[in-house]
Amino acid sequence: VQLVESGGGLVQPGGSLRLSCAASGFTFSMYAMSWYRQTPGKEREWVATIHSTGGTTNYADSVKGRFTISRDNAKNTVYLQMNSLKPEDTAAYYCNWAVVWGQGTQVTVSS
């Protein structure tokens, strides 16, 4: 079982990024997937969850209206579209399924 994130980088405040998480080793289309984020010295924070068919999504209040989680079950991939980024969104972003975590991708929002 493996989760591989990509798409992080440096972006100016107000900018956008799209993160991807490629999953393998399990029946991706049957399960909800989530994104979390973490900054040094803080606990990992839940960001968003999408249910197996993509019909139901949930967001942390801190990102609601700015971030969109989506999935492509044909590609075994989950995405996180991040718009109107703020410096406080700076973190390592992790993809999650059950007890499995990806290696993370760094997002830095700075001018």
N, C-alpha and C positions, 0 to 999 in steps of 0.2 A: 504494500500500500504506500502510495506516495502522493504528496501534494507539492507542486512547484509554482511559486508565485513569480510574477514578473511585472514590469511596468512602472516601478517606482522611479524617483528622480528628484531633481531640484526644480521647483516651480515658484513663480512669484505669487504673492497674495492676489486672490481673485482669479487665479488660473485654474486649469483643469488637468487631471490625469485619469487614465483608465488602468486599473490593475487587473491582471488576469491570474487565474489559478488553474493549472492543468492537473487533473486527478487521474490516478491509475490504480489498478489493483482491487477495485471493488465496483459494485454495480451503482455507478454514480447517479443514474436517473431515479433511483429508489429513495434517495436520502436528501434531507435538508443540508444545506451548506451555510457556513457563516464566515464572516470576516471579523477579526479582532485587531487591536492595535496596542502598542506598548511604547512608552518612553522610559528612559533610564531612571531607575529608582521608584517607578510606579508599577502598580499591578496591571496586568493585561486587561484591556477594556473591550467589552463587546461593542461592535459597530453595527452589524446588520446580519440578518438571516433570511434565506430564501428557501421555501419549501420545495419538495421534490419536483413538482410540475411547474414551478415558477409562478403559480397563481397567487401565492401569499408571500408577502415580504414584511419584515419588521425592522425598525431602525432605532438606534439610540437617539434620544432627544437632541444631542449635540450635533448630529449630522442630518437630521430629518429635513427634507426639502432641498438639500444640497447634494447628497450622495444617492446613487441608485445601484442596487444589487440586481444582477440578472444572471441567467445561465443558459448554456447551450448544451443540452443533453446529448446531442449528436457528436459534440466535440469533447464531452467530459470536461467542460470548462465553466468556471464561475467567474464573474466579472464584478468589479466595483468601479463605477463611474463617479468620479469626485469632481464636483464643480464648486465655484466660489470658495476656493481653498483659503484657509486662514493659517496664520503661523501656529496656532494651537493644534492644528491637524498634523503637525510634524510628529512622526512616529515611525516605528517599524510596523508594517501591516502584515498580518498573518491570516492565512486561510485555514479553516478548521472543519473537520468531519469527525464526529465521535471523539476519540482520544488522540486523533492524528492531527499533527500540525505541520505546516510547511516550514521552510527555512526563513521566511520573512522577506519583505522587500521594503527598503527605506524610502520614505517620503519626507522631503524637506521643503517647507514653505517659507521662503525668505526673499527679501528684496536685496 
